[in-house]
Amino acid sequence: MENIAPTKSNLMSAQNSLEFSVKGFELLDKKRNVLIREMMSYMGRAEKLQSRINVTFKDAYDALRQANISIGINTVEDIAMSVPEASDYSVLFKSVMGVEVPHVNFEKKDIEPKYSFYRSNATMDLAFKKFNEVKYLIYELAEVENAVYKLAVEVKKTQKRANALENIQIPKFKVIVKGIGEVLEEKEREDFFRLKVVKKKKNRK
């Protein structure tokens, strides 16, 4: 019983600690369940997105290969260099049980080629269009995978705290409350017995 004196104040303190630990475990358990549900919804999205990306990437590379054949690799590279770096997105955050989960905000737009048409053809336009689709899918996948990672880390932390309460703190305080309670009950019985003996002696006199 960790050398805790069997007093009523210590019993009340242990009972309060036990109640606090139980409530803490219940809250952590609810938090863990919410986080897991949220994470599973993101994982469902991730699977669908990955499937779409695989198909779109294949189409994009097929179109790029046709462009390389029809207008030449050097021309394709020159055209690729003219495409500006993507900056058509912003990252916002929402809180899920205290976890900051990202949301990539963007507006899908049709392609606006920056290259001259006399050096390209339909195969180059198709490749550009397909890789533009891939870009937006990657935005979504980046959001989802980052959210899954953050939620998974928090689930692990929450699980660890919940386990500590369930397997260590709560059993410990239960033992303390039970031990002190039994000692105090025994003292009360002894005091009651002594009181009866004293009363009997007084009555005899």
Secondary structure, DSSP 8 states (H G I E B T S, - for coil): -TT----HHHHHHHHHHHHHHHHHHHHHHHHHHHHHHHHHHHHHHHHHHHHHHHHHHHHHHHHHHHHHHHH-HHHHHHHHHHS-----EEEEEEEETTEEEEEEEE--------S-GGG--HHHHHHHHHHHHHHHHHHHHHHHHHHHHHHHHHHHHHHHHHHHIIIIIHHHHHHHHHHHHHHHHHHHHHHHHHHHHHHHHHHH-
